[in-house]
Amino acid sequence: MIKGLWDVCDACGAMLYARSDDDTGIPNRICHECGYHLRRGSSDRIDLLLDPGTWAPLDEAMVAKDVLGFRDDEDYATRLVSYRKRSGLTDAVQTGLGEIMGTKIALGVMDFRFMGGSMGSVVGEKITRLVEHATRLELPLVIVCSSGGARMQEGTLSLMQMAKVSAALDVHQIQKGLLYIPILTNPTTGGITASFGMLGDIAMAEPMAYIAFAGGRVIQQTLRKKLPENFQTAEYCFEHGLVDLIVPGSLLRSALSDIFDLYAAAPIKRKASSGGFAPC
């Protein structure tokens, strides 16, 4: 197989021609045989979602430090340098402001290519600052989740980020009555699912995305029961109320724009007499 010319669908095994002039199939990272969404980088997702020329990144220079002196096969500091060179990113999330069909939003996009999209202190801090920025400017907030969970090389520091982001979202959503939409892509697992991935006013997901906390094999061995065939998929989560909408990548921009328009016209939260916001 010529590298860069062909790709293989992880779901159905179809051979996908990677070069095309139209906007269908593999250029959108969508299998034309089964509709499975292949993984894509954060920059590609930003281009997919935002109006051209509107992206204004935040906190680009923030980088992680090896405060624990962690080492497994190689030390954490060396691994960080390697992933920065390989991905062209400083860490596993890009944050910034942009517009979707004319509506200004705050956007965070996680990138699985950087250490499996794991959340360490930099990812948590960048997302927290993004939430706070959106709150100050009274903007809708969208976070595209793609992660294996907390970053083990940072120990408790990585676990702290779950509570920190969740606290910032509490101010954004509950106290200020502002909109937050997580988009769960393949995969969204671990500490992301246990925190901001499941805290949205409306939770969206890509078709067939793997969404979980613990792995299926761990659950099956613990319960000693056979799990459903589509367990921990976006479709299973939708059937059981964990996801509100399943939207193909090609329709994501228009779906988000419609939600923003509906929210602006008929907000689901109103200002309470105490000066905060409360559900209608």
C-alpha positions in Angstrom: 0.0 0.0 0.0 1.4 3.4 -1.0 1.6 5.6 2.1 -0.7 8.6 1.9 -2.6 7.2 -1.1 -4.7 4.6 0.5 -6.2 4.1 4.0 -8.2 1.3 5.6 -11.5 1.7 7.5 -11.1 0.4 11.1 -14.7 -0.7 11.2 -15.3 -2.6 7.9 -11.8 -3.0 6.5 -12.7 -1.2 3.2 -9.8 0.2 1.2 -10.2 3.9 0.9 -8.6 6.1 -1.7 -7.2 9.0 0.2 -6.9 11.6 -2.7 -10.0 13.1 -4.2 -11.2 16.5 -5.4 -14.7 16.1 -4.1 -16.0 16.5 -0.5 -17.2 13.0 0.0 -15.5 9.9 1.5 -12.0 9.8 2.8 -11.2 13.5 2.5 -13.8 14.0 5.2 -12.3 11.0 7.0 -15.6 9.2 6.6 -15.7 5.7 5.1 -17.9 5.6 2.0 -18.8 1.9 2.6 -20.1 2.0 6.2 -20.1 5.6 7.4 -17.4 5.1 10.0 -15.5 8.3 11.0 -11.8 7.8 10.9 -9.6 9.7 13.3 -8.6 13.2 12.3 -6.2 15.8 13.6 -7.3 18.9 15.6 -6.3 21.3 12.8 -8.5 19.4 10.4 -11.4 19.5 12.8 -11.0 23.3 13.2 -11.1 23.7 9.4 -14.1 21.5 9.2 -16.1 23.4 11.9 -15.2 27.1 11.6 -15.8 29.7 9.0 -12.6 30.3 7.0 -10.2 32.9 8.5 -12.0 33.2 11.9 -9.8 31.0 14.1 -7.9 32.9 16.8 -5.9 30.5 19.0 -5.4 30.9 22.7 -2.5 29.8 25.0 -0.4 28.3 22.2 2.9 28.6 24.0 1.8 26.6 27.1 3.9 23.4 27.4 4.0 20.6 30.0 6.9 19.9 32.4 8.1 16.6 33.9 7.6 17.6 37.5 7.5 14.0 38.7 10.6 12.8 36.8 8.5 10.0 35.4 10.1 7.3 33.4 8.9 4.0 31.8 10.3 2.9 28.5 11.6 6.5 28.1 11.4 9.5 30.3 8.4 11.8 30.1 10.3 14.8 29.0 11.8 13.0 26.0 8.4 11.7 25.1 6.9 15.2 25.1 9.6 16.4 22.7 9.0 13.5 20.4 5.2 14.1 20.3 5.7 17.8 19.7 7.9 17.1 16.7 5.6 14.3 15.4 2.3 16.2 15.7 3.4 19.8 15.3 1.4 20.6 18.5 2.5 21.7 21.9 0.1 19.4 23.7 -3.1 17.4 23.1 -5.6 20.2 22.7 -6.0 23.4 20.7 -8.2 26.1 22.1 -9.4 29.4 20.7 -12.2 31.6 19.3 -13.9 31.4 16.0 -17.2 31.6 14.1 -19.6 28.9 12.9 -21.9 30.4 10.2 -21.4 33.8 11.7 -21.9 32.9 15.4 -18.9 33.6 17.5 -17.9 30.7 19.8 -15.1 29.4 22.0 -13.7 26.1 20.7 -11.5 23.4 22.1 -10.4 20.5 20.0 -8.5 17.5 21.5 -6.0 15.6 19.4 -5.5 11.9 19.8 -2.2 12.0 18.0 -0.5 13.7 20.9 -0.1 10.9 23.6 -3.5 9.5 22.9 -5.2 12.8 23.6 -4.5 12.3 27.3 -5.3 15.1 29.7 -2.4 16.4 31.8 -1.9 19.7 33.5 -1.5 21.7 30.2 -4.7 20.2 28.6 -6.7 20.8 31.8 -5.3 24.4 32.2 -6.0 25.3 28.5 -9.5 24.0 28.6 -10.2 25.7 32.0 -8.9 29.0 30.6 -11.1 28.5 27.5 -14.2 28.0 29.6 -13.4 31.1 31.7 -12.8 33.1 28.5 -16.1 32.0 27.0 -17.8 32.9 30.3 -16.3 36.4 30.3 -17.4 37.0 26.7 -20.7 35.2 27.1 -20.0 32.9 24.2 -21.3 29.4 23.5 -18.6 26.8 24.2 -17.9 23.7 22.1 -15.3 21.1 23.0 -14.4 18.3 20.6 -13.4 15.3 22.8 -10.9 12.7 21.6 -8.9 11.1 24.4 -7.7 8.0 26.2 -8.3 9.8 29.6 -5.9 11.2 32.2 -2.2 11.3 31.6 -0.5 8.7 33.9 2.9 10.4 33.5 1.6 13.3 35.6 -0.1 11.3 38.3 -2.4 13.2 40.6 -1.8 16.4 38.8 -3.6 15.0 35.8 -6.5 13.8 37.9 -6.9 17.3 39.4 -7.8 18.6 36.0 -11.1 16.8 35.9 -12.4 18.8 38.9 -10.8 22.0 37.8 -12.5 22.0 34.4 -15.8 20.8 35.9 -15.8 23.7 38.4 -15.2 26.2 35.6 -18.1 24.7 33.6 -20.4 25.0 36.7 -19.9 28.8 36.5 -20.4 28.9 32.8 -23.5 26.8 32.7 -25.2 27.0 36.0 -24.3 30.4 37.4 -24.2 32.3 34.0 -26.7 30.3 32.0 -24.4 29.9 29.0 -24.4 27.1 26.5 -21.8 24.2 26.4 -21.8 21.4 23.8 -19.3 18.6 24.0 -18.8 16.6 20.7 -17.7 13.0 21.5 -15.5 11.5 18.9 -13.7 8.2 18.6 -12.4 7.6 21.2 -13.7 9.5 24.3 -12.8 7.5 27.4 -11.6 7.6 31.0 -11.3 10.9 32.8 -12.7 12.9 29.9 -15.9 10.8 30.0 -15.9 11.2 33.8 -15.7 15.0 33.6 -16.4 17.6 30.9 -17.3 15.0 28.2 -20.6 14.3 29.9 -21.4 17.7 31.3 -22.9 19.4 28.2 -26.3 21.0 27.9 -26.5 19.0 24.6 -24.1 16.1 24.1 -23.3 15.3 20.5 -21.4 12.4 19.1 -20.0 11.1 15.8 -21.5 7.9 14.4 -19.9 4.7 15.8 -17.6 6.6 18.2 -16.2 4.6 21.1 -17.4 6.3 24.3 -16.5 4.7 27.6 -15.0 5.1 31.1 -13.5 1.7 31.7 -12.7 -0.7 28.9 -15.2 -3.3 27.8 -13.0 -6.2 28.7 -12.5 -4.9 32.2 -16.2 -4.6 32.7 -16.9 -8.0 31.2 -14.3 -9.7 33.4 -15.6 -7.9 36.5 -19.3 -8.6 36.0 -18.7 -12.0 34.3 -21.4 -11.2 31.9 -21.4 -11.0 28.1 -21.8 -7.4 27.0 -24.1 -6.2 24.2 -22.6 -6.2 20.7 -22.7 -2.4 20.3 -21.8 -1.7 23.9 -19.9 1.6 24.4 -20.7 3.0 21.0 -22.3 6.3 20.3 -25.5 4.5 19.2 -25.6 2.5 22.5 -25.1 5.7 24.5 -27.9 7.4 22.5 -30.3 4.6 23.2 -29.6 4.9 26.9 -29.7 8.7 27.2 -26.0 9.5 27.6 -25.9 11.2 24.1 -28.5 13.6 22.8 -27.6 13.7 19.1 -25.5 11.6 16.7 -24.4 13.8 13.8 -22.1 12.9 10.9 -19.1 15.1 10.5 -20.4 16.5 7.2 -23.5 17.9 8.9 -21.8 19.1 12.2 -21.4 22.7 11.2 -25.1 23.2 10.2 -26.3 21.2 13.2 -24.3 23.4 15.6 -25.5 26.5 13.8 -29.1 25.5 14.2 -28.6 24.8 17.9 -27.0 28.2 18.4 -29.9 29.9 16.6 -32.5 28.0 18.7 -30.7 28.8 21.9 -30.5 32.5 21.1 -34.1 32.7 20.1 -35.5 30.6 23.0 -32.9 30.2 25.8 -33.5 27.3 28.2 -32.1 29.3 31.1 -33.2 32.7 32.5 -31.7 35.2 34.9 -32.9 34.6 38.4 -33.9 37.4 40.7 -30.9 36.6 42.9 -28.6 37.8 40.0 -27.6 34.3 39.0 -29.2 32.0 36.5 -31.7 29.1 37.1 -33.5 26.6 34.9 -36.8 27.8 33.5 
